[in-house]
Amino acid sequence: MRAAEDARVNTIEFLRHPAPEHPRASVWAVRVDGVDLRRRVADATRALWHPELADQFDDQEREEEELLLTQHAGLPAAEFAPAHFLTPADTAPVLGCPCGIWDCWPLLAHIGTTPESITWTAFRQPHRPQWGTLPLGPFTFARTPYEKALATAPTVAQDPLEDEDPASRP
């Protein structure tokens, strides 16, 4: 069964939207199989964050969920050309920090390429080495649709996480 899961081809969407702290600048948003990558990271890191966040908030459940969903932002489009997402790398940032300084709190991944596919694996948070490789992915994308999604990424008026359909969540 695991080999069949590994062979699954994922879909990807790239979008650009105003940066959270710098609305005149745009950042990349990424959806994998229709789900914002930040939501997937929130789900993958929830248990890892829990001990650190326990009893930190007045409304623990709501505020913890908000922190999990907003721990990352898209990479600044001015600093990361589309070629960034097509270049093989052992540790490439795929998400950055909402403060606008992408390497303040990046999500790193291994980007592997072949003539037929692009694969994102080995996701990690370098500022939490004790977390190791996150339980996220691997994601394998057919190269032609991936390149098309990147080349035709629309610019949207607001953060697409706000528009995400709750039924599409994993």
C-alpha positions as CSV (number, residue, x, y, z in Angstrom):
1,M,0.0,0.0,0.0
2,R,2.8,2.5,0.8
3,A,4.3,2.2,-2.7
4,A,0.9,3.1,-4.2
5,E,0.7,6.2,-1.9
6,D,4.2,7.3,-2.8
7,A,3.3,7.0,-6.5
8,R,0.3,9.4,-6.1
9,V,0.6,12.5,-8.2
10,N,-0.5,15.7,-6.4
11,T,-1.8,18.9,-7.8
12,I,-0.4,22.3,-7.1
13,E,-1.6,25.9,-7.4
14,F,0.6,29.0,-7.1
15,L,-1.0,32.4,-6.4
16,R,0.3,35.8,-5.4
17,H,-1.4,38.0,-2.8
18,P,-0.5,41.0,-0.6
19,A,2.0,40.3,2.1
20,P,0.6,40.2,5.6
21,E,2.8,43.0,7.0
22,H,3.6,44.8,3.8
23,P,0.4,44.9,1.6
24,R,2.1,46.7,-1.3
25,A,4.4,43.7,-1.7
26,S,3.2,40.3,-2.9
27,V,4.0,36.8,-1.6
28,W,3.6,33.4,-3.1
29,A,0.8,31.2,-1.9
30,V,0.8,27.5,-2.5
31,R,-2.1,25.0,-2.5
32,V,-1.4,21.3,-2.7
33,D,-4.4,19.2,-3.7
34,G,-6.6,22.3,-3.1
35,V,-5.4,22.8,0.5
36,D,-3.2,25.8,1.5
37,L,0.3,24.6,2.4
38,R,0.1,26.6,5.6
39,R,-2.9,24.6,6.7
40,R,-1.0,21.4,6.0
41,V,1.9,22.7,8.0
42,A,-0.4,23.6,10.9
43,D,-1.8,20.1,10.9
44,A,1.7,18.6,10.7
45,T,3.1,20.7,13.6
46,R,0.1,20.8,15.9
47,A,1.3,18.1,18.2
48,L,4.9,19.5,18.1
49,W,3.7,22.9,19.2
50,H,1.2,21.7,21.8
51,P,3.7,21.4,24.8
52,E,5.1,24.8,24.1
53,L,1.8,26.5,23.7
54,A,-0.1,24.8,26.6
55,D,-1.9,27.3,28.8
56,Q,-0.5,30.3,26.9
57,F,-3.8,31.9,25.8
58,D,-7.1,33.1,27.3
59,D,-9.0,31.3,24.5
60,Q,-6.5,28.4,24.1
61,E,-8.2,26.5,21.3
62,R,-9.0,29.5,19.1
63,E,-5.7,31.4,19.7
64,E,-3.5,28.3,19.3
65,E,-5.2,27.4,16.0
66,E,-4.7,31.0,14.8
67,L,-1.0,30.8,15.7
68,L,-0.7,27.5,13.9
69,L,-2.3,28.8,10.7
70,T,-0.3,32.0,10.7
71,Q,3.1,30.7,11.7
72,H,4.1,31.0,8.0
73,A,3.5,33.3,5.1
74,G,4.3,33.0,1.5
75,L,7.8,33.8,0.2
76,P,8.2,37.4,-1.1
77,A,7.7,37.4,-4.9
78,A,10.3,40.1,-5.3
79,E,13.0,37.9,-3.8
80,F,11.8,34.5,-5.1
81,A,11.3,34.3,-8.9
82,P,9.4,31.3,-10.3
83,A,12.7,29.6,-11.1
84,H,13.2,29.1,-7.3
85,F,10.4,26.5,-7.3
86,L,11.9,24.7,-10.3
87,T,15.5,24.4,-9.0
88,P,16.6,21.2,-7.3
89,A,17.8,21.9,-3.7
90,D,18.4,20.0,-0.5
91,T,17.0,22.8,1.6
92,A,14.8,25.3,-0.2
93,P,12.4,27.6,1.5
94,V,8.8,27.0,0.4
95,L,7.2,29.3,3.0
96,G,8.5,32.2,5.0
97,C,7.8,34.3,8.1
98,P,4.7,36.6,8.3
99,C,7.0,39.4,9.5
100,G,8.2,39.8,6.0
101,I,11.8,38.5,6.6
102,W,11.4,35.1,5.0
103,D,14.3,33.4,6.8
104,C,13.1,34.5,10.3
105,W,10.8,31.4,10.3
106,P,11.1,29.5,7.1
107,L,9.6,26.1,6.1
108,L,12.3,24.2,4.2
109,A,11.9,21.3,1.9
110,H,14.0,19.2,-0.4
111,I,13.0,20.0,-4.0
112,G,13.8,17.1,-6.4
113,T,13.3,17.4,-10.1
114,T,13.2,15.0,-13.1
115,P,12.1,15.7,-16.7
116,E,8.6,14.4,-15.7
117,S,8.1,15.6,-12.1
118,I,8.9,17.9,-9.2
119,T,8.9,16.4,-5.7
120,W,8.8,18.2,-2.4
121,T,10.0,16.1,0.6
122,A,11.8,16.3,3.9
123,F,10.0,19.4,5.3
124,R,11.6,20.9,8.3
125,Q,11.7,24.0,10.5
126,P,15.4,24.9,11.0
127,H,14.6,26.8,14.2
128,R,13.2,23.7,15.8
129,P,15.8,21.0,14.9
130,Q,14.3,18.8,17.6
131,W,11.2,18.4,15.5
132,G,13.2,16.7,12.8
133,T,11.5,16.0,9.5
134,L,7.9,17.0,9.7
135,P,5.1,14.5,9.0
136,L,4.2,16.3,5.7
137,G,4.4,15.1,2.2
138,P,6.0,13.8,0.1
139,F,4.3,15.7,-2.7
140,T,5.0,14.7,-6.2
141,F,3.7,16.9,-9.1
142,A,3.7,16.2,-12.8
143,R,6.2,18.7,-14.2
144,T,4.1,20.2,-17.1
145,P,1.1,21.2,-15.0
146,Y,3.4,22.4,-12.2
147,E,5.3,24.7,-14.6
148,K,2.0,25.9,-16.0
149,A,0.6,26.7,-12.6
150,L,3.8,28.6,-11.7
151,A,3.9,30.5,-15.0
152,T,0.2,31.5,-14.8
153,A,-0.1,32.2,-11.1
154,P,-2.9,34.7,-10.6
155,T,-2.6,37.7,-8.3
156,V,-5.5,37.7,-5.8
157,A,-6.8,40.6,-3.6
158,Q,-6.4,38.8,-0.3
159,D,-4.7,35.9,1.4
160,P,-6.2,32.8,-0.1
161,L,-6.2,31.1,3.3
162,E,-9.1,33.4,4.2
163,D,-11.1,32.1,1.2
164,E,-10.3,28.4,1.6
165,D,-13.3,26.1,1.5
166,P,-13.5,24.3,4.9
167,A,-14.7,21.2,3.1
168,S,-11.3,21.0,1.2
169,R,-9.3,20.6,4.4
170,P,-7.5,17.3,5.0
